[in-house]
């Protein structure tokens, strides 16, 4: 089993958290940052997750991941919701861990201008060497 750490990457001025154990990104953290910028149109995670387009994408992604891994990968393995807990220091934040491809789709859904920044990030950080 891999040791899990969280590393921070940046898309423009937004920090995105990625787990090293499986490469999943915390979509809820990106959304919190987006919604905290004055003037940005507010977005809701539920609107993205409940859309027909996202449902169809999750099915296609699960099928593709299953084929690549040569084992069944369920849609519930591509999106992991972790509810915040009450601690002595207060309640921890909810997290929505997303498969990297789902995260890219989510980040591009936030806003068309931000979509360009996401595509630039993917191109610069993951494709161009």
LUMDOVEX-535059 format. One record per atom (N, C-alpha, C): residue in one letter; chain; x, y, z. Coordinates in pm, 1 decimal, padded with zeros to 6 digits. Example, Ala and Ser with C-alpha at 12.3 -4.5 7.8 and 13.67 -1.06 7.14 Angstrom:
2
> A_A_01319.0_-00569.0_00780.0
> A_A_01230.0_-00450.0_00780.0
> A_A_01320.0_-00330.0_00780.0
> S_A_01285.0_-00225.0_00708.0
> S_A_01367.0_-00106.0_00714.0
> S_A_01290.0_00003.0_00787.0
***
This chain:
129
> X_A_00083.3_-00117.3_00000.0
> X_A_00000.0_00000.0_00000.0
> X_A_00088.2_00124.3_00000.0
> X_A_00050.9_00220.5_-00084.4
> X_A_00127.4_00344.4_-00093.3
> X_A_00096.9_00434.7_00024.9
> X_A_00199.4_00506.4_00070.0
> X_A_00178.5_00608.5_00171.3
> X_A_00112.8_00727.1_00103.0
> X_A_00010.8_00780.2_00165.0
> X_A_-00059.6_00891.6_00104.0
> X_A_-00007.8_01024.1_00157.2
> X_A_00022.4_01113.4_00065.3
> X_A_00055.9_01250.9_00098.2
> X_A_-00029.4_01338.9_00008.6
> X_A_-00045.0_01461.4_00047.4
> X_A_-00118.0_01555.4_-00034.9
> X_A_-00020.8_01659.9_-00085.1
> X_A_-00018.9_01678.6_-00216.1
> X_A_00068.2_01781.7_-00272.3
> X_A_-00019.2_01889.7_-00335.0
> X_A_00034.1_02007.9_-00338.6
> X_A_-00039.6_02122.1_-00390.7
> X_A_00017.3_02162.8_-00524.9
> X_A_-00073.0_02178.3_-00620.7
> X_A_-00037.7_02230.4_-00752.7
> X_A_-00116.5_02359.3_-00769.5
> X_A_-00081.8_02437.1_-00871.6
> X_A_-00151.2_02564.0_-00892.2
> X_A_-00204.7_02574.2_-01033.8
> X_A_-00332.0_02613.2_-01041.7
> X_A_-00393.5_02651.4_-01168.0
> X_A_-00421.9_02799.7_-01153.7
> X_A_-00343.2_02880.5_-01224.7
> X_A_-00351.1_03025.0_-01209.8
> X_A_-00323.4_03057.3_-01063.6
> X_A_-00411.1_03125.4_-00994.5
> X_A_-00386.9_03158.8_-00854.2
> X_A_-00457.0_03063.1_-00758.2
> X_A_-00515.6_02957.6_-00811.1
> X_A_-00588.4_02860.7_-00728.8
> X_A_-00499.4_02740.6_-00698.1
> X_A_-00497.1_02702.6_-00571.2
> X_A_-00421.1_02583.7_-00534.7
> X_A_-00513.3_02462.6_-00543.5
> X_A_-00460.7_02355.5_-00597.4
> X_A_-00536.7_02231.0_-00605.6
> X_A_-00458.7_02123.1_-00532.9
> X_A_-00530.5_02044.4_-00454.3
> X_A_-00468.2_01942.0_-00371.7
> X_A_-00483.9_01807.8_-00441.1
> X_A_-00372.2_01735.3_-00451.5
> X_A_-00372.2_01603.9_-00513.9
> X_A_-00310.9_01502.5_-00418.8
> X_A_-00378.5_01387.0_-00406.4
> X_A_-00324.6_01278.5_-00324.0
> X_A_-00222.0_01201.2_-00405.7
> X_A_-00113.4_01164.7_-00342.0
> X_A_-00010.7_01089.3_-00412.2
> X_A_-00045.3_00941.2_-00424.4
> X_A_-00128.8_00889.8_-00335.2
> X_A_-00159.1_00746.6_-00336.9
> X_A_-00236.8_00703.5_-00460.4
> X_A_-00327.4_00788.5_-00508.0
> X_A_-00408.0_00750.7_-00623.9
> X_A_-00418.6_00860.9_-00728.9
> X_A_-00358.9_00976.2_-00702.7
> X_A_-00361.4_01085.9_-00798.8
> X_A_-00489.3_01166.9_-00797.0
> X_A_-00582.1_01135.5_-00705.9
> X_A_-00710.5_01204.9_-00701.6
> X_A_-00693.4_01347.6_-00650.6
> X_A_-00779.3_01437.9_-00703.0
> X_A_-00778.6_01579.2_-00668.0
> X_A_-00899.4_01611.9_-00581.3
> X_A_-00884.1_01710.3_-00493.1
> X_A_-00993.7_01757.0_-00408.8
> X_A_-01069.5_01867.1_-00481.6
> X_A_-01180.5_01830.5_-00544.8
> X_A_-01261.7_01926.1_-00618.9
> X_A_-01329.4_02027.6_-00528.9
> X_A_-01365.4_01986.0_-00407.8
> X_A_-01435.0_02077.8_-00317.6
> X_A_-01345.7_02194.1_-00275.6
> X_A_-01216.7_02170.0_-00262.7
> X_A_-01124.4_02278.2_-00224.4
> X_A_-01113.9_02381.1_-00337.1
> X_A_-01104.2_02334.9_-00459.8
> X_A_-01100.4_02427.5_-00572.8
> X_A_-01229.6_02508.8_-00578.1
> X_A_-01341.8_02443.9_-00558.2
> X_A_-01470.3_02512.5_-00562.6
> X_A_-01481.8_02616.9_-00451.2
> X_A_-01434.6_02582.7_-00331.4
> X_A_-01436.1_02679.0_-00219.9
> X_A_-01356.7_02804.5_-00256.8
> X_A_-01239.9_02784.6_-00314.8
> X_A_-01157.1_02898.4_-00353.4
> X_A_-01226.2_02982.1_-00461.2
> X_A_-01282.7_02913.4_-00560.6
> X_A_-01351.8_02983.9_-00669.4
> X_A_-01465.6_03069.7_-00614.0
> X_A_-01547.8_03010.2_-00528.6
> X_A_-01664.0_03080.8_-00475.2
> X_A_-01626.8_03193.4_-00379.4
> X_A_-01505.3_03193.1_-00327.0
> X_A_-01461.1_03299.0_-00235.8
> X_A_-01403.9_03421.1_-00307.8
> X_A_-01391.7_03413.7_-00439.8
> X_A_-01340.8_03528.3_-00515.7
> X_A_-01459.1_03617.9_-00552.8
> X_A_-01452.3_03742.5_-00507.0
> X_A_-01560.3_03836.9_-00534.3
> X_A_-01576.6_03855.9_-00684.4
> X_A_-01700.3_03849.3_-00730.8
> X_A_-01729.8_03868.1_-00872.3
> X_A_-01740.5_03738.8_-00950.6
> X_A_-01685.0_03630.8_-00898.6
> X_A_-01698.7_03502.2_-00967.6
> X_A_-01841.5_03452.0_-00952.8
> X_A_-01898.2_03396.9_-01060.3
> X_A_-02030.7_03336.8_-01045.8
> X_A_-02022.1_03216.3_-00952.6
> X_A_-02114.8_03208.0_-00857.7
> X_A_-02113.3_03097.1_-00761.1
> X_A_-02149.3_02967.1_-00829.3
> X_A_-02079.6_02863.7_-00791.6
> X_A_-02105.0_02729.7_-00844.7
> X_A_-02135.9_02637.2_-00727.6
> X_A_-02212.0_02531.3_-00756.3
> X_A_-02245.2_02431.3_-00655.2
> X_A_-02201.5_02294.4_-00705.1
> X_A_-02133.9_02221.0_-00617.8
> X_A_-02087.4_02086.7_-00652.4
> X_A_-02204.1_01998.7_-00696.5
> X_A_-02317.1_02010.6_-00627.6
> X_A_-02431.9_01925.4_-00659.6
> X_A_-02480.4_01947.3_-00802.9
> X_A_-02473.7_02069.9_-00852.3
> X_A_-02516.1_02097.9_-00991.1
> X_A_-02428.0_02021.7_-01089.7
> X_A_-02299.6_02017.5_-01062.1
> X_A_-02207.9_01944.0_-01149.4
> X_A_-02231.5_01794.3_-01137.8
> X_A_-02236.7_01743.2_-01015.4
> X_A_-02245.6_01598.8_-00994.9
> X_A_-02378.8_01540.7_-01041.1
> X_A_-02485.7_01619.3_-01035.2
> X_A_-02618.3_01568.5_-01070.4
> X_A_-02656.4_01592.6_-01216.0
> X_A_-02567.8_01654.9_-01292.4
> X_A_-02601.3_01682.1_-01432.9
> X_A_-02596.3_01552.4_-01514.4
> X_A_-02680.0_01546.8_-01616.4
> X_A_-02682.7_01430.0_-01705.3
> X_A_-02547.3_01410.9_-01771.7
> X_A_-02483.2_01520.9_-01810.4
> X_A_-02353.4_01512.9_-01876.7
> X_A_-02249.4_01447.6_-01786.7
> X_A_-02248.0_01485.2_-01659.0
> X_A_-02152.9_01425.7_-01565.0
> X_A_-02184.1_01278.3_-01542.2
> X_A_-02310.5_01244.3_-01531.4
> X_A_-02348.9_01103.2_-01512.6
> X_A_-02301.9_01018.1_-01630.2
> X_A_-02323.4_01068.1_-01750.6
> X_A_-02279.1_00995.7_-01870.1
> X_A_-02127.5_00984.7_-01872.9
> X_A_-02059.1_01091.9_-01835.7
> X_A_-01913.1_01090.6_-01833.3
> X_A_-01861.7_00988.3_-01732.3
> X_A_-01922.5_00984.7_-01613.3
> X_A_-01880.5_00888.5_-01510.0
> X_A_-01896.8_00745.0_-01558.6
> X_A_-02004.6_00715.5_-01626.5
> X_A_-02025.0_00580.0_-01680.6
> X_A_-01916.6_00546.0_-01781.8
> X_A_-01890.1_00639.5_-01873.1
> X_A_-01787.2_00616.5_-01975.0
> X_A_-01649.3_00604.0_-01912.5
> X_A_-01621.0_00687.3_-01813.1
> X_A_-01491.3_00682.3_-01745.8
> X_A_-01474.8_00552.0_-01669.1
> X_A_-01580.1_00507.2_-01601.3
> X_A_-01573.9_00380.8_-01527.5
> X_A_-01546.5_00265.0_-01623.4
> X_A_-01610.4_00266.4_-01737.5
> X_A_-01588.5_00160.2_-01836.4
> X_A_-01444.8_00163.3_-01888.3
> X_A_-01395.2_00282.4_-01919.1
> X_A_-01258.5_00296.4_-01969.3
> X_A_-01156.2_00255.9_-01863.1
> X_A_-01175.6_00302.3_-01739.7
> X_A_-01083.1_00266.9_-01631.2
> X_A_-01085.5_00116.2_-01604.8
> X_A_-01203.0_00055.4_-01612.3
> X_A_-01214.5_-00089.6_-01592.1
> X_A_-01136.1_-00163.9_-01699.1
> X_A_-01149.9_-00118.7_-01822.3
> X_A_-01078.2_-00182.6_-01933.7
> X_A_-00927.4_-00167.1_-01916.6
> X_A_-00883.3_-00048.5_-01878.7
> X_A_-00739.7_-00022.3_-01862.1
> X_A_-00681.5_-00101.3_-01745.2
> X_A_-00759.1_-00113.9_-01636.8
> X_A_-00710.5_-00183.1_-01517.0
> X_A_-00734.4_-00333.3_-01522.3
> X_A_-00811.2_-00376.0_-01623.8
> X_A_-00848.1_-00516.6_-01637.4
> X_A_-00919.4_-00569.1_-01512.1
> X_A_-00999.9_-00482.2_-01454.0
> X_A_-01084.8_-00517.7_-01340.5
> X_A_-01197.6_-00416.0_-01333.7
> X_A_-01305.3_-00452.2_-01270.7
> X_A_-01421.6_-00365.7_-01265.4
> X_A_-01395.3_-00244.8_-01175.4
> X_A_-01413.9_-00128.3_-01231.8
> X_A_-01402.7_-00002.6_-01158.1
> X_A_-01541.4_00059.8_-01158.0
> X_A_-01598.3_00081.1_-01042.4
> X_A_-01731.0_00140.6_-01032.9
> X_A_-01725.2_00291.9_-01032.1
> X_A_-01837.3_00351.4_-01069.5
> X_A_-01845.0_00497.7_-01068.5
> X_A_-01815.3_00553.0_-00929.2
> X_A_-01855.2_00477.7_-00826.6
> X_A_-01832.5_00523.0_-00689.2
> X_A_-01683.9_00522.1_-00653.0
> X_A_-01600.2_00459.7_-00733.1
> X_A_-01456.4_00461.2_-00707.1
> X_A_-01388.5_00580.1_-00774.5
> X_A_-01460.2_00649.7_-00861.5
> X_A_-01404.0_00763.1_-00934.5
> X_A_-01429.9_00895.5_-00864.0
> X_A_-01521.0_00891.1_-00767.7
> X_A_-01563.7_01009.5_-00695.2
> X_A_-01585.5_00968.9_-00549.9
> X_A_-01504.9_01021.6_-00460.1
> X_A_-01510.3_00980.8_-00319.9
> X_A_-01543.2_01103.0_-00234.5
> X_A_-01661.1_01100.1_-00173.4
> X_A_-01704.8_01210.4_-00087.4
> X_A_-01668.8_01178.7_00056.7
> X_A_-01603.8_01273.4_00122.8
> X_A_-01565.2_01258.2_00263.3
> X_A_-01628.7_01372.7_00340.3
> X_A_-01720.0_01339.0_00428.9
> X_A_-01785.3_01440.6_00511.1
> X_A_-01688.6_01491.2_00617.5
> X_A_-01697.7_01620.9_00646.4
> X_A_-01617.4_01678.8_00753.3
> X_A_-01656.3_01619.4_00887.7
> X_A_-01561.7_01617.3_00980.1
> X_A_-01586.5_01562.1_01113.9
> X_A_-01568.3_01670.0_01218.5
> X_A_-01635.8_01650.8_01329.2
> X_A_-01616.4_01740.4_01443.1
> X_A_-01491.4_01697.8_01518.8
> X_A_-01403.5_01792.4_01543.1
> X_A_-01281.0_01765.7_01617.9
> X_A_-01270.9_01869.6_01729.2
> X_A_-01169.2_01858.2_01810.6
> X_A_-01146.3_01956.8_01917.0
> X_A_-01122.0_02095.7_01858.6
> X_A_-01063.0_02099.3_01740.4
> X_A_-01031.2_02227.2_01675.7
> X_A_-01148.0_02281.1_01593.7
> X_A_-01258.4_02210.0_01587.0
> X_A_-01373.3_02250.4_01505.6
> X_A_-01399.7_02147.2_01397.5
> X_A_-01493.9_02176.5_01313.8
> X_A_-01531.5_02082.0_01209.2
> X_A_-01433.3_02089.0_01093.2
> X_A_-01392.9_01973.6_01043.7
> X_A_-01306.9_01969.6_00925.4
> X_A_-01394.5_01991.0_00802.5
> X_A_-01332.9_02031.3_00694.3
> X_A_-01406.4_02058.9_00570.9
> X_A_-01444.0_01929.8_00498.7
> X_A_-01558.3_01933.1_00429.2
> X_A_-01594.4_01822.9_00341.3
> X_A_-01494.6_01819.0_00226.5
> X_A_-01471.5_01699.7_00175.0
> X_A_-01382.5_01684.4_00059.3
> X_A_-01451.8_01597.8_-00044.3
> X_A_-01427.2_01629.3_-00169.0
> X_A_-01476.4_01548.2_-00279.4
> X_A_-01354.6_01514.3_-00364.4
> X_A_-01303.4_01392.9_-00345.5
> X_A_-01185.2_01347.6_-00418.9
> X_A_-01229.8_01294.1_-00554.5
> X_A_-01164.6_01341.6_-00660.4
> X_A_-01204.4_01307.0_-00796.3
> X_A_-01089.5_01244.5_-00873.3
> X_A_-01124.3_01142.8_-00951.8
> X_A_-01031.1_01087.4_-01048.8
> X_A_-00976.5_01206.1_-01129.7
> X_A_-00849.1_01204.6_-01169.6
> X_A_-00791.5_01319.0_-01240.4
> X_A_-00870.2_01362.6_-01364.4
> X_A_-00922.6_01268.3_-01442.6
> X_A_-00998.3_01307.0_-01561.6
> X_A_-01130.3_01374.1_-01523.9
> X_A_-01195.3_01324.1_-01421.5
> X_A_-01318.2_01386.5_-01374.0
> X_A_-01287.2_01525.5_-01318.9
> X_A_-01175.5_01539.3_-01248.7
> X_A_-01136.7_01669.2_-01193.6
> X_A_-01114.0_01770.8_-01305.1
> X_A_-01050.5_01730.0_-01411.6
> X_A_-01026.9_01822.1_-01523.5
> X_A_-01161.3_01868.1_-01580.4
> X_A_-01253.3_01773.7_-01599.1
> X_A_-01386.5_01808.4_-01648.7
> X_A_-01455.4_01905.0_-01551.7
> X_A_-01446.6_01876.7_-01422.3
> X_A_-01507.5_01961.6_-01320.6
> X_A_-01447.5_02102.1_-01324.3
> X_A_-01317.1_02110.7_-01326.8
> X_A_-01250.2_02241.4_-01325.8
> X_A_-01288.8_02322.3_-01449.4
> X_A_-01303.8_02255.9_-01563.7
> X_A_-01343.1_02326.9_-01684.9
> X_A_-01488.9_02369.6_-01679.4
> X_A_-01572.7_02299.3_-01605.6
> X_A_-01714.1_02332.4_-01590.9
> X_A_-01733.8_02461.7_-01511.5
> X_A_-01641.5_02493.1_-01423.9
> X_A_-01657.8_02607.6_-01334.0
> X_A_-01684.0_02737.4_-01411.1
> X_A_-01607.3_02761.0_-01519.5
> X_A_-01620.3_02887.2_-01590.7
> X_A_-01541.3_02877.0_-01722.2
> X_A_-01593.6_02929.6_-01835.3
> X_A_-01521.2_02919.9_-01963.2
> X_A_-01382.0_02983.9_-01960.3
> X_A_-01367.8_03099.8_-01895.8
> X_A_-01235.3_03162.0_-01888.7
> X_A_-01141.2_03076.0_-01805.5
> X_A_-01194.6_03016.3_-01699.3
> X_A_-01112.4_02927.8_-01616.5
> X_A_-01080.0_02798.8_-01692.9
> X_A_-01169.6_02757.7_-01781.7
> X_A_-01145.6_02638.5_-01863.7
> X_A_-01015.7_02653.2_-01942.7
> X_A_-00991.4_02771.7_-01996.5
> X_A_-00867.4_02797.0_-02070.5
> X_A_-00747.4_02777.9_-01978.6
> X_A_-00756.2_02827.3_-01855.7
> X_A_-00646.5_02812.6_-01760.1
> X_A_-00623.4_02665.7_-01725.0
> X_A_-00732.4_02588.9_-01713.2
> X_A_-00721.0_02445.9_-01684.6
> X_A_-00651.1_02375.7_-01800.5
> X_A_-00693.7_02404.9_-01920.8
> X_A_-00631.0_02342.1_-02037.5
> X_A_-00483.5_02380.2_-02047.2
> X_A_-00452.4_02504.5_-02016.3
> X_A_-00312.5_02549.3_-02017.1
> X_A_-00232.7_02473.5_-01910.6
> X_A_-00291.8_02456.4_-01792.6
> X_A_-00227.6_02381.6_-01684.0
> X_A_-00198.9_02238.1_-01728.7
> X_A_-00299.0_02172.7_-01784.4
> X_A_-00281.6_02034.2_-01829.5
> X_A_-00173.0_02027.6_-01935.8
> X_A_-00176.7_02119.7_-02028.5
> X_A_-00077.7_02120.8_-02135.0
> X_A_00062.8_02145.2_-02080.4
> X_A_00077.8_02248.3_-01997.8
> X_A_00209.9_02284.6_-01946.3
> X_A_00264.3_02184.8_-01844.7
> X_A_00179.1_02136.1_-01754.1
> X_A_00224.9_02052.9_-01643.9
> X_A_00228.5_01903.8_-01675.7
> X_A_00143.9_01859.8_-01766.7
> X_A_00131.8_01716.1_-01784.8
> X_A_00170.5_01668.5_-01923.7
> X_A_00168.7_01753.5_-02021.5
> X_A_00195.8_01709.0_-02158.0
> X_A_00331.9_01756.8_-02205.0
> X_A_00357.8_01884.4_-02189.2
> X_A_00481.4_01944.6_-02239.9
> X_A_00594.7_01919.6_-02142.7
> X_A_00702.1_01865.9_-02190.4
> X_A_00821.2_01845.7_-02106.3
> X_A_00941.8_01906.7_-02168.1
***
